[in-house]
Amino acid sequence: MFLHYLWVGPLQAIAVTTLLWMEIGISCLAGMAVLIILLLVQSCFGKLFSTLRPFA
């Protein structure tokens, strides 16, 4: 059901980065870097919390 997000997500990220580049220039890369770092941190915490969660 959500399989299309696997290809739409990166396509949207490229489109947003391009639009931001045209509007604010190189500083958009800092914002995108923060988003990528937060995505990686969130996935690490998700894996950690799934191991710590008791099975119901």
mmCIF file of the N, C-alpha and C atoms, coordinates in Angstrom:
data_MODEL
# 
_entry.id   MODEL 
# 
loop_
_atom_site.group_PDB 
_atom_site.id 
_atom_site.type_symbol 
_atom_site.label_atom_id 
_atom_site.label_alt_id 
_atom_site.label_comp_id 
_atom_site.label_asym_id 
_atom_site.label_entity_id 
_atom_site.label_seq_id 
_atom_site.pdbx_PDB_ins_code 
_atom_site.Cartn_x 
_atom_site.Cartn_y 
_atom_site.Cartn_z 
_atom_site.occupancy 
_atom_site.B_iso_or_equiv 
_atom_site.pdbx_formal_charge 
_atom_site.auth_seq_id 
_atom_site.auth_comp_id 
_atom_site.auth_asym_id 
_atom_site.auth_atom_id 
_atom_site.pdbx_PDB_model_num 
ATOM 1   N N  . MET A 1 1  ? 0.821  -1.191 0.000  1.00 0.00 ? 1  MET A N  1 
ATOM 2   C CA . MET A 1 1  ? 0.000  0.000  0.000  1.00 0.00 ? 1  MET A CA 1 
ATOM 3   C C  . MET A 1 1  ? 0.870  1.262  0.000  1.00 0.00 ? 1  MET A C  1 
ATOM 4   N N  . PHE A 1 2  ? 1.937  1.242  0.764  1.00 0.00 ? 2  PHE A N  1 
ATOM 5   C CA . PHE A 1 2  ? 2.805  2.416  0.848  1.00 0.00 ? 2  PHE A CA 1 
ATOM 6   C C  . PHE A 1 2  ? 4.076  2.252  0.019  1.00 0.00 ? 2  PHE A C  1 
ATOM 7   N N  . LEU A 1 3  ? 4.067  1.329  -0.910 1.00 0.00 ? 3  LEU A N  1 
ATOM 8   C CA . LEU A 1 3  ? 5.243  1.034  -1.708 1.00 0.00 ? 3  LEU A CA 1 
ATOM 9   C C  . LEU A 1 3  ? 5.667  2.216  -2.576 1.00 0.00 ? 3  LEU A C  1 
ATOM 10  N N  . HIS A 1 4  ? 4.721  3.023  -2.994 1.00 0.00 ? 4  HIS A N  1 
ATOM 11  C CA . HIS A 1 4  ? 5.046  4.152  -3.863 1.00 0.00 ? 4  HIS A CA 1 
ATOM 12  C C  . HIS A 1 4  ? 5.892  5.214  -3.145 1.00 0.00 ? 4  HIS A C  1 
ATOM 13  N N  . TYR A 1 5  ? 5.844  5.233  -1.829 1.00 0.00 ? 5  TYR A N  1 
ATOM 14  C CA . TYR A 1 5  ? 6.650  6.206  -1.092 1.00 0.00 ? 5  TYR A CA 1 
ATOM 15  C C  . TYR A 1 5  ? 8.146  5.927  -1.229 1.00 0.00 ? 5  TYR A C  1 
ATOM 16  N N  . LEU A 1 6  ? 8.517  4.714  -1.615 1.00 0.00 ? 6  LEU A N  1 
ATOM 17  C CA . LEU A 1 6  ? 9.932  4.386  -1.797 1.00 0.00 ? 6  LEU A CA 1 
ATOM 18  C C  . LEU A 1 6  ? 10.544 5.141  -2.966 1.00 0.00 ? 6  LEU A C  1 
ATOM 19  N N  . TRP A 1 7  ? 9.757  5.441  -3.980 1.00 0.00 ? 7  TRP A N  1 
ATOM 20  C CA . TRP A 1 7  ? 10.311 6.202  -5.095 1.00 0.00 ? 7  TRP A CA 1 
ATOM 21  C C  . TRP A 1 7  ? 9.836  7.651  -5.090 1.00 0.00 ? 7  TRP A C  1 
ATOM 22  N N  . VAL A 1 8  ? 8.680  7.933  -4.501 1.00 0.00 ? 8  VAL A N  1 
ATOM 23  C CA . VAL A 1 8  ? 8.189  9.309  -4.464 1.00 0.00 ? 8  VAL A CA 1 
ATOM 24  C C  . VAL A 1 8  ? 8.975  10.137 -3.443 1.00 0.00 ? 8  VAL A C  1 
ATOM 25  N N  . GLY A 1 9  ? 9.370  9.540  -2.328 1.00 0.00 ? 9  GLY A N  1 
ATOM 26  C CA . GLY A 1 9  ? 10.100 10.261 -1.287 1.00 0.00 ? 9  GLY A CA 1 
ATOM 27  C C  . GLY A 1 9  ? 11.399 10.875 -1.776 1.00 0.00 ? 9  GLY A C  1 
ATOM 28  N N  . PRO A 1 10 ? 12.300 10.078 -2.356 1.00 0.00 ? 10 PRO A N  1 
ATOM 29  C CA . PRO A 1 10 ? 13.534 10.672 -2.884 1.00 0.00 ? 10 PRO A CA 1 
ATOM 30  C C  . PRO A 1 10 ? 13.292 11.675 -4.008 1.00 0.00 ? 10 PRO A C  1 
ATOM 31  N N  . LEU A 1 11 ? 12.283 11.428 -4.834 1.00 0.00 ? 11 LEU A N  1 
ATOM 32  C CA . LEU A 1 11 ? 11.957 12.362 -5.913 1.00 0.00 ? 11 LEU A CA 1 
ATOM 33  C C  . LEU A 1 11 ? 11.488 13.703 -5.351 1.00 0.00 ? 11 LEU A C  1 
ATOM 34  N N  . GLN A 1 12 ? 10.674 13.666 -4.302 1.00 0.00 ? 12 GLN A N  1 
ATOM 35  C CA . GLN A 1 12 ? 10.228 14.891 -3.654 1.00 0.00 ? 12 GLN A CA 1 
ATOM 36  C C  . GLN A 1 12 ? 11.396 15.609 -2.973 1.00 0.00 ? 12 GLN A C  1 
ATOM 37  N N  . ALA A 1 13 ? 12.300 14.855 -2.365 1.00 0.00 ? 13 ALA A N  1 
ATOM 38  C CA . ALA A 1 13 ? 13.459 15.477 -1.719 1.00 0.00 ? 13 ALA A CA 1 
ATOM 39  C C  . ALA A 1 13 ? 14.321 16.203 -2.741 1.00 0.00 ? 13 ALA A C  1 
ATOM 40  N N  . ILE A 1 14 ? 14.505 15.609 -3.907 1.00 0.00 ? 14 ILE A N  1 
ATOM 41  C CA . ILE A 1 14 ? 15.285 16.257 -4.966 1.00 0.00 ? 14 ILE A CA 1 
ATOM 42  C C  . ILE A 1 14 ? 14.570 17.511 -5.457 1.00 0.00 ? 14 ILE A C  1 
ATOM 43  N N  . ALA A 1 15 ? 13.242 17.426 -5.636 1.00 0.00 ? 15 ALA A N  1 
ATOM 44  C CA . ALA A 1 15 ? 12.477 18.575 -6.104 1.00 0.00 ? 15 ALA A CA 1 
ATOM 45  C C  . ALA A 1 15 ? 12.519 19.717 -5.099 1.00 0.00 ? 15 ALA A C  1 
ATOM 46  N N  . VAL A 1 16 ? 12.366 19.397 -3.813 1.00 0.00 ? 16 VAL A N  1 
ATOM 47  C CA . VAL A 1 16 ? 12.390 20.426 -2.777 1.00 0.00 ? 16 VAL A CA 1 
ATOM 48  C C  . VAL A 1 16 ? 13.775 21.058 -2.677 1.00 0.00 ? 16 VAL A C  1 
ATOM 49  N N  . THR A 1 17 ? 14.817 20.236 -2.761 1.00 0.00 ? 17 THR A N  1 
ATOM 50  C CA . THR A 1 17 ? 16.178 20.766 -2.707 1.00 0.00 ? 17 THR A CA 1 
ATOM 51  C C  . THR A 1 17 ? 16.440 21.695 -3.892 1.00 0.00 ? 17 THR A C  1 
ATOM 52  N N  . THR A 1 18 ? 15.959 21.329 -5.067 1.00 0.00 ? 18 THR A N  1 
ATOM 53  C CA . THR A 1 18 ? 16.136 22.172 -6.245 1.00 0.00 ? 18 THR A CA 1 
ATOM 54  C C  . THR A 1 18 ? 15.415 23.502 -6.091 1.00 0.00 ? 18 THR A C  1 
ATOM 55  N N  . LEU A 1 19 ? 14.179 23.452 -5.611 1.00 0.00 ? 19 LEU A N  1 
ATOM 56  C CA . LEU A 1 19 ? 13.431 24.699 -5.410 1.00 0.00 ? 19 LEU A CA 1 
ATOM 57  C C  . LEU A 1 19 ? 14.080 25.580 -4.352 1.00 0.00 ? 19 LEU A C  1 
ATOM 58  N N  . LEU A 1 20 ? 14.536 24.962 -3.264 1.00 0.00 ? 20 LEU A N  1 
ATOM 59  C CA . LEU A 1 20 ? 15.208 25.739 -2.227 1.00 0.00 ? 20 LEU A CA 1 
ATOM 60  C C  . LEU A 1 20 ? 16.515 26.330 -2.737 1.00 0.00 ? 20 LEU A C  1 
ATOM 61  N N  . TRP A 1 21 ? 17.224 25.575 -3.572 1.00 0.00 ? 21 TRP A N  1 
ATOM 62  C CA . TRP A 1 21 ? 18.483 26.067 -4.143 1.00 0.00 ? 21 TRP A CA 1 
ATOM 63  C C  . TRP A 1 21 ? 18.226 27.320 -4.973 1.00 0.00 ? 21 TRP A C  1 
ATOM 64  N N  . MET A 1 22 ? 17.147 27.313 -5.742 1.00 0.00 ? 22 MET A N  1 
ATOM 65  C CA . MET A 1 22 ? 16.823 28.467 -6.576 1.00 0.00 ? 22 MET A CA 1 
ATOM 66  C C  . MET A 1 22 ? 16.403 29.664 -5.736 1.00 0.00 ? 22 MET A C  1 
ATOM 67  N N  . GLU A 1 23 ? 15.796 29.416 -4.577 1.00 0.00 ? 23 GLU A N  1 
ATOM 68  C CA . GLU A 1 23 ? 15.307 30.512 -3.746 1.00 0.00 ? 23 GLU A CA 1 
ATOM 69  C C  . GLU A 1 23 ? 16.373 31.067 -2.800 1.00 0.00 ? 23 GLU A C  1 
ATOM 70  N N  . ILE A 1 24 ? 17.080 30.185 -2.078 1.00 0.00 ? 24 ILE A N  1 
ATOM 71  C CA . ILE A 1 24 ? 17.983 30.680 -1.035 1.00 0.00 ? 24 ILE A CA 1 
ATOM 72  C C  . ILE A 1 24 ? 19.435 30.318 -1.263 1.00 0.00 ? 24 ILE A C  1 
ATOM 73  N N  . GLY A 1 25 ? 19.726 29.528 -2.274 1.00 0.00 ? 25 GLY A N  1 
ATOM 74  C CA . GLY A 1 25 ? 21.119 29.231 -2.603 1.00 0.00 ? 25 GLY A CA 1 
ATOM 75  C C  . GLY A 1 25 ? 21.683 28.064 -1.820 1.00 0.00 ? 25 GLY A C  1 
ATOM 76  N N  . ILE A 1 26 ? 22.984 28.161 -1.577 1.00 0.00 ? 26 ILE A N  1 
ATOM 77  C CA . ILE A 1 26 ? 23.724 27.028 -1.009 1.00 0.00 ? 26 ILE A CA 1 
ATOM 78  C C  . ILE A 1 26 ? 23.333 26.702 0.432  1.00 0.00 ? 26 ILE A C  1 
ATOM 79  N N  . SER A 1 27 ? 22.737 27.652 1.120  1.00 0.00 ? 27 SER A N  1 
ATOM 80  C CA . SER A 1 27 ? 22.376 27.395 2.512  1.00 0.00 ? 27 SER A CA 1 
ATOM 81  C C  . SER A 1 27 ? 21.271 26.351 2.637  1.00 0.00 ? 27 SER A C  1 
ATOM 82  N N  . CYS A 1 28 ? 20.596 26.030 1.552  1.00 0.00 ? 28 CYS A N  1 
ATOM 83  C CA . CYS A 1 28 ? 19.577 24.978 1.613  1.00 0.00 ? 28 CYS A CA 1 
ATOM 84  C C  . CYS A 1 28 ? 20.213 23.624 1.890  1.00 0.00 ? 28 CYS A C  1 
ATOM 85  N N  . LEU A 1 29 ? 21.480 23.446 1.539  1.00 0.00 ? 29 LEU A N  1 
ATOM 86  C CA . LEU A 1 29 ? 22.143 22.172 1.779  1.00 0.00 ? 29 LEU A CA 1 
ATOM 87  C C  . LEU A 1 29 ? 22.328 21.910 3.270  1.00 0.00 ? 29 LEU A C  1 
ATOM 88  N N  . ALA A 1 30 ? 22.492 22.971 4.050  1.00 0.00 ? 30 ALA A N  1 
ATOM 89  C CA . ALA A 1 30 ? 22.602 22.802 5.501  1.00 0.00 ? 30 ALA A CA 1 
ATOM 90  C C  . ALA A 1 30 ? 21.297 22.274 6.079  1.00 0.00 ? 30 ALA A C  1 
ATOM 91  N N  . GLY A 1 31 ? 20.180 22.809 5.612  1.00 0.00 ? 31 GLY A N  1 
ATOM 92  C CA . GLY A 1 31 ? 18.879 22.326 6.077  1.00 0.00 ? 31 GLY A CA 1 
ATOM 93  C C  . GLY A 1 31 ? 18.617 20.890 5.679  1.00 0.00 ? 31 GLY A C  1 
ATOM 94  N N  . MET A 1 32 ? 18.977 20.537 4.458  1.00 0.00 ? 32 MET A N  1 
ATOM 95  C CA . MET A 1 32 ? 18.785 19.159 4.013  1.00 0.00 ? 32 MET A CA 1 
ATOM 96  C C  . MET A 1 32 ? 19.700 18.204 4.775  1.00 0.00 ? 32 MET A C  1 
ATOM 97  N N  . ALA A 1 33 ? 20.911 18.656 5.106  1.00 0.00 ? 33 ALA A N  1 
ATOM 98  C CA . ALA A 1 33 ? 21.826 17.825 5.895  1.00 0.00 ? 33 ALA A CA 1 
ATOM 99  C C  . ALA A 1 33 ? 21.255 17.568 7.285  1.00 0.00 ? 33 ALA A C  1 
ATOM 100 N N  . VAL A 1 34 ? 20.661 18.589 7.888  1.00 0.00 ? 34 VAL A N  1 
ATOM 101 C CA . VAL A 1 34 ? 20.039 18.412 9.200  1.00 0.00 ? 34 VAL A CA 1 
ATOM 102 C C  . VAL A 1 34 ? 18.894 17.408 9.113  1.00 0.00 ? 34 VAL A C  1 
ATOM 103 N N  . LEU A 1 35 ? 18.094 17.496 8.065  1.00 0.00 ? 35 LEU A N  1 
ATOM 104 C CA . LEU A 1 35 ? 16.991 16.550 7.902  1.00 0.00 ? 35 LEU A CA 1 
ATOM 105 C C  . LEU A 1 35 ? 17.488 15.119 7.749  1.00 0.00 ? 35 LEU A C  1 
ATOM 106 N N  . ILE A 1 36 ? 18.553 14.923 6.989  1.00 0.00 ? 36 ILE A N  1 
ATOM 107 C CA . ILE A 1 36 ? 19.098 13.582 6.801  1.00 0.00 ? 36 ILE A CA 1 
ATOM 108 C C  . ILE A 1 36 ? 19.678 13.046 8.102  1.00 0.00 ? 36 ILE A C  1 
ATOM 109 N N  . ILE A 1 37 ? 20.378 13.900 8.848  1.00 0.00 ? 37 ILE A N  1 
ATOM 110 C CA . ILE A 1 37 ? 20.947 13.476 10.125 1.00 0.00 ? 37 ILE A CA 1 
ATOM 111 C C  . ILE A 1 37 ? 19.839 13.097 11.097 1.00 0.00 ? 37 ILE A C  1 
ATOM 112 N N  . LEU A 1 38 ? 18.771 13.904 11.156 1.00 0.00 ? 38 LEU A N  1 
ATOM 113 C CA . LEU A 1 38 ? 17.658 13.578 12.047 1.00 0.00 ? 38 LEU A CA 1 
ATOM 114 C C  . LEU A 1 38 ? 16.955 12.297 11.628 1.00 0.00 ? 38 LEU A C  1 
ATOM 115 N N  . LEU A 1 39 ? 16.868 12.033 10.339 1.00 0.00 ? 39 LEU A N  1 
ATOM 116 C CA . LEU A 1 39 ? 16.274 10.785 9.862  1.00 0.00 ? 39 LEU A CA 1 
ATOM 117 C C  . LEU A 1 39 ? 17.087 9.592  10.338 1.00 0.00 ? 39 LEU A C  1 
ATOM 118 N N  . LEU A 1 40 ? 18.418 9.692  10.253 1.00 0.00 ? 40 LEU A N  1 
ATOM 119 C CA . LEU A 1 40 ? 19.274 8.601  10.704 1.00 0.00 ? 40 LEU A CA 1 
ATOM 120 C C  . LEU A 1 40 ? 19.195 8.410  12.216 1.00 0.00 ? 40 LEU A C  1 
ATOM 121 N N  . VAL A 1 41 ? 19.153 9.510  12.972 1.00 0.00 ? 41 VAL A N  1 
ATOM 122 C CA . VAL A 1 41 ? 19.048 9.420  14.433 1.00 0.00 ? 41 VAL A CA 1 
ATOM 123 C C  . VAL A 1 41 ? 17.719 8.789  14.828 1.00 0.00 ? 41 VAL A C  1 
ATOM 124 N N  . GLN A 1 42 ? 16.643 9.173  14.140 1.00 0.00 ? 42 GLN A N  1 
ATOM 125 C CA . GLN A 1 42 ? 15.334 8.617  14.454 1.00 0.00 ? 42 GLN A CA 1 
ATOM 126 C C  . GLN A 1 42 ? 15.292 7.119  14.171 1.00 0.00 ? 42 GLN A C  1 
ATOM 127 N N  . SER A 1 43 ? 15.919 6.681  13.095 1.00 0.00 ? 43 SER A N  1 
ATOM 128 C CA . SER A 1 43 ? 15.918 5.241  12.811 1.00 0.00 ? 43 SER A CA 1 
ATOM 129 C C  . SER A 1 43 ? 16.746 4.478  13.838 1.00 0.00 ? 43 SER A C  1 
ATOM 130 N N  . CYS A 1 44 ? 17.852 5.067  14.290 1.00 0.00 ? 44 CYS A N  1 
ATOM 131 C CA . CYS A 1 44 ? 18.659 4.410  15.327 1.00 0.00 ? 44 CYS A CA 1 
ATOM 132 C C  . CYS A 1 44 ? 17.884 4.289  16.632 1.00 0.00 ? 44 CYS A C  1 
ATOM 133 N N  . PHE A 1 45 ? 17.203 5.368  17.027 1.00 0.00 ? 45 PHE A N  1 
ATOM 134 C CA . PHE A 1 45 ? 16.412 5.309  18.254 1.00 0.00 ? 45 PHE A CA 1 
ATOM 135 C C  . PHE A 1 45 ? 15.237 4.347  18.113 1.00 0.00 ? 45 PHE A C  1 
ATOM 136 N N  . GLY A 1 46 ? 14.646 4.264  16.933 1.00 0.00 ? 46 GLY A N  1 
ATOM 137 C CA . GLY A 1 46 ? 13.556 3.318  16.721 1.00 0.00 ? 46 GLY A CA 1 
ATOM 138 C C  . GLY A 1 46 ? 14.012 1.884  16.899 1.00 0.00 ? 46 GLY A C  1 
ATOM 139 N N  . LYS A 1 47 ? 15.178 1.564  16.362 1.00 0.00 ? 47 LYS A N  1 
ATOM 140 C CA . LYS A 1 47 ? 15.713 0.212  16.540 1.00 0.00 ? 47 LYS A CA 1 
ATOM 141 C C  . LYS A 1 47 ? 16.043 -0.059 18.005 1.00 0.00 ? 47 LYS A C  1 
ATOM 142 N N  . LEU A 1 48 ? 16.607 0.937  18.682 1.00 0.00 ? 48 LEU A N  1 
ATOM 143 C CA . LEU A 1 48 ? 16.945 0.777  20.100 1.00 0.00 ? 48 LEU A CA 1 
ATOM 144 C C  . LEU A 1 48 ? 15.698 0.566  20.936 1.00 0.00 ? 48 LEU A C  1 
ATOM 145 N N  . PHE A 1 49 ? 14.670 1.380  20.716 1.00 0.00 ? 49 PHE A N  1 
ATOM 146 C CA . PHE A 1 49 ? 13.454 1.257  21.508 1.00 0.00 ? 49 PHE A CA 1 
ATOM 147 C C  . PHE A 1 49 ? 12.701 -0.029 21.197 1.00 0.00 ? 49 PHE A C  1 
ATOM 148 N N  . SER A 1 50 ? 12.817 -0.527 19.974 1.00 0.00 ? 50 SER A N  1 
ATOM 149 C CA . SER A 1 50 ? 12.137 -1.786 19.667 1.00 0.00 ? 50 SER A CA 1 
ATOM 150 C C  . SER A 1 50 ? 12.792 -2.958 20.386 1.00 0.00 ? 50 SER A C  1 
ATOM 151 N N  . THR A 1 51 ? 14.080 -2.874 20.658 1.00 0.00 ? 51 THR A N  1 
ATOM 152 C CA . THR A 1 51 ? 14.732 -3.942 21.424 1.00 0.00 ? 51 THR A CA 1 
ATOM 153 C C  . THR A 1 51 ? 14.434 -3.818 22.911 1.00 0.00 ? 51 THR A C  1 
ATOM 154 N N  . LEU A 1 52 ? 14.196 -2.619 23.388 1.00 0.00 ? 52 LEU A N  1 
ATOM 155 C CA . LEU A 1 52 ? 13.926 -2.414 24.813 1.00 0.00 ? 52 LEU A CA 1 
ATOM 156 C C  . LEU A 1 52 ? 12.456 -2.613 25.172 1.00 0.00 ? 52 LEU A C  1 
ATOM 157 N N  . ARG A 1 53 ? 11.577 -2.590 24.190 1.00 0.00 ? 53 ARG A N  1 
ATOM 158 C CA . ARG A 1 53 ? 10.145 -2.702 24.445 1.00 0.00 ? 53 ARG A CA 1 
ATOM 159 C C  . ARG A 1 53 ? 9.790  -4.116 24.870 1.00 0.00 ? 53 ARG A C  1 
ATOM 160 N N  . PRO A 1 54 ? 9.042  -4.256 25.942 1.00 0.00 ? 54 PRO A N  1 
ATOM 161 C CA . PRO A 1 54 ? 8.628  -5.622 26.348 1.00 0.00 ? 54 PRO A CA 1 
ATOM 162 C C  . PRO A 1 54 ? 7.570  -6.128 25.381 1.00 0.00 ? 54 PRO A C  1 
ATOM 163 N N  . PHE A 1 55 ? 7.601  -7.425 25.157 1.00 0.00 ? 55 PHE A N  1 
ATOM 164 C CA . PHE A 1 55 ? 6.613  -8.025 24.270 1.00 0.00 ? 55 PHE A CA 1 
ATOM 165 C C  . PHE A 1 55 ? 5.309  -8.227 25.009 1.00 0.00 ? 55 PHE A C  1 
ATOM 166 N N  . ALA A 1 56 ? 4.235  -7.824 24.392 1.00 0.00 ? 56 ALA A N  1 
ATOM 167 C CA . ALA A 1 56 ? 2.922  -7.925 25.055 1.00 0.00 ? 56 ALA A CA 1 
ATOM 168 C C  . ALA A 1 56 ? 2.186  -9.158 24.615 1.00 0.00 ? 56 ALA A C  1 
# 
